[in-house]
Amino acid sequence: MASLSDHPGEQAALEPIKLVAVRETPLSLDEVFRAVGDDSAGGTALFVGTVRNHDGGADVDALGYSCHPSAEAEMRRVAEKVVAEFPVRALAAVHRVGDLAVGDLAVVVAVSCPHRGEAFAACRKLIDDLKHEVPIWKHQTFSDGTEEWVGAC
C-alpha cells in the first residue's frame, strides 16, 4: 500500500494559484471560495478583511485604498512563496482599492490544502505577508477631522 505522502492529493497542485487580483469593484466571497474548490482538499481556510468603523481608538468616517502599479505582481509573488512552503491545492487572493464604506470587503484570501492545519497556516501566511509586503496603502479619515495614511510595506 502506498503511503499517504505518495498520493497525488497529498501534494501541492501543479498550478495552485487560481486567482490574484486588485480590483476597484466590490469583492465576492463566492468567487474566491469557488476558485479554491478542489476535490483533493480536506481543508479550506478563508480570511475576509472588512472596513471597520474605528481604528486606534478613533471613529473612522471614510477609508480609501490605493496601490502601486506593481501591487498585483507583488501579490502573485507572495502567493508563490506560500505555495512553495505548503501543499496548496488552490489559492486565491483579491484586494479592493478605491473608496470603501464601513462593512465593505477590503481583502479576501483563501487556501485549500489536503488537511485543515496546513490550510489555516497557509492562509495565515498569505494574509500576513500580503499586508506586510504588497504596496497597498490605506487612507483613513476620522470623525474628529484628522486623517492618516497606513502603508502595507
C-alpha positions as CSV (number, residue, x, y, z in Angstrom):
1,M,0.0,0.0,0.0
2,A,1.3,3.5,-0.9
3,S,2.0,5.9,1.9
4,L,-0.3,8.9,2.3
5,S,2.5,11.2,1.1
6,D,2.7,9.3,-2.2
7,H,-0.9,10.1,-3.1
8,P,-1.2,13.0,-5.6
9,G,-3.9,14.6,-3.4
10,E,-1.5,15.0,-0.5
11,Q,0.9,17.1,-2.7
12,A,0.7,20.6,-3.9
13,A,-1.2,21.1,-7.2
14,L,0.9,21.8,-10.2
15,E,-0.9,25.2,-10.8
16,P,-2.3,26.1,-7.4
17,I,-2.6,29.9,-7.9
18,K,-6.2,30.3,-9.2
19,L,-7.0,34.0,-8.7
20,V,-4.8,37.0,-7.8
21,A,-6.3,40.5,-8.4
22,V,-6.5,44.1,-7.3
23,R,-9.9,45.5,-8.1
24,E,-11.9,48.7,-7.9
25,T,-15.2,46.8,-7.8
26,P,-16.8,45.0,-4.8
27,L,-15.3,41.7,-3.9
28,S,-17.1,38.4,-3.9
29,L,-16.7,35.7,-1.2
30,D,-18.4,33.2,-3.6
31,E,-15.9,33.9,-6.4
32,V,-12.9,33.3,-4.1
33,F,-14.4,30.3,-2.5
34,R,-15.2,28.7,-5.9
35,A,-11.7,29.5,-7.1
36,V,-10.2,27.3,-4.3
37,G,-12.5,24.4,-4.6
38,D,-10.6,21.2,-5.1
39,D,-11.7,17.6,-4.5
40,S,-8.3,16.7,-3.0
41,A,-8.5,19.4,-0.4
42,G,-9.7,18.3,3.1
43,G,-9.3,21.9,4.4
44,T,-10.2,25.3,3.1
45,A,-9.4,28.4,5.1
46,L,-10.8,31.8,4.1
47,F,-10.0,35.2,5.5
48,V,-12.1,38.3,4.9
49,G,-10.9,41.7,5.9
50,T,-13.7,44.3,6.3
51,V,-13.7,48.0,6.8
52,R,-14.3,48.7,10.5
53,N,-15.8,51.9,12.0
54,H,-12.8,52.6,14.2
55,D,-9.0,52.4,14.4
56,G,-6.7,53.1,17.2
57,G,-9.5,54.3,19.5
58,A,-10.8,56.8,16.9
59,D,-14.0,56.7,14.9
60,V,-13.4,56.2,11.1
61,D,-15.7,58.2,8.8
62,A,-14.1,57.3,5.4
63,L,-11.5,55.0,4.1
64,G,-9.8,54.5,0.8
65,Y,-7.1,52.2,-0.6
66,S,-4.6,52.9,-3.3
67,C,-1.8,50.9,-4.7
68,H,1.4,50.9,-6.6
69,P,1.1,49.6,-10.2
70,S,3.2,46.6,-9.1
71,A,0.7,45.5,-6.4
72,E,-0.9,42.6,-8.3
73,A,2.5,41.3,-9.3
74,E,3.7,41.5,-5.7
75,M,0.5,39.7,-4.6
76,R,1.4,36.9,-7.0
77,R,5.0,36.8,-5.6
78,V,3.6,36.4,-2.1
79,A,1.2,33.7,-3.3
80,E,4.2,31.9,-4.9
81,K,6.0,31.9,-1.6
82,V,3.0,30.4,0.2
83,V,2.6,27.6,-2.4
84,A,6.4,26.8,-2.1
85,E,6.1,26.3,1.6
86,F,2.7,24.5,1.9
87,P,1.0,21.7,0.0
88,V,-1.5,24.1,-1.5
89,R,-4.2,22.6,-3.8
90,A,-5.7,26.0,-4.7
91,L,-5.1,29.6,-3.6
92,A,-6.9,32.9,-4.3
93,A,-6.3,36.5,-3.2
94,V,-8.2,39.7,-4.1
95,H,-7.8,43.2,-2.7
96,R,-10.0,46.2,-3.2
97,V,-8.8,49.7,-4.0
98,G,-10.8,53.0,-4.1
99,D,-13.2,54.5,-1.7
100,L,-14.9,51.9,0.7
101,A,-17.6,52.2,3.3
102,V,-17.7,50.6,6.7
103,G,-18.6,47.0,6.3
104,D,-17.2,46.7,2.8
105,L,-14.9,43.8,1.9
106,A,-11.3,45.1,1.6
107,V,-9.5,41.8,1.1
108,V,-10.4,38.2,0.7
109,V,-7.9,35.3,0.6
110,A,-8.4,31.6,0.6
111,V,-6.3,28.5,0.6
112,S,-7.2,24.8,0.1
113,C,-4.8,22.1,1.3
114,P,-5.1,18.4,1.9
115,H,-5.6,19.0,5.7
116,R,-7.1,21.8,7.8
117,G,-3.9,22.6,9.7
118,E,-2.0,23.3,6.5
119,A,-4.9,25.3,5.2
120,F,-5.0,27.5,8.3
121,A,-1.3,28.0,8.3
122,A,-1.0,28.8,4.6
123,C,-4.0,31.2,4.8
124,R,-2.4,33.0,7.8
125,K,0.9,33.3,6.0
126,L,-0.8,34.6,2.8
127,I,-2.7,37.4,4.5
128,D,0.1,38.4,6.9
129,D,2.7,38.6,4.0
130,L,0.2,40.3,1.7
131,K,-0.4,43.0,4.4
132,H,3.4,43.5,5.0
133,E,4.8,43.2,1.5
134,V,2.3,44.3,-1.1
135,P,2.3,48.1,-1.8
136,I,-1.3,48.9,-0.9
137,W,-1.9,52.0,1.2
138,K,-4.9,52.8,3.4
139,H,-6.1,56.4,3.8
140,Q,-8.4,56.9,6.8
141,T,-10.4,60.0,7.7
142,F,-11.5,60.2,11.3
143,S,-14.6,61.8,12.8
144,D,-12.5,64.4,14.5
145,G,-11.3,65.7,11.1
146,T,-7.8,64.1,11.3
147,E,-6.5,61.6,8.8
148,E,-3.7,59.2,8.3
149,W,-2.1,57.0,5.7
150,V,-1.2,53.4,6.7
151,G,1.3,51.7,4.4
152,A,1.3,48.0,3.8
153,C,5.1,47.9,3.4
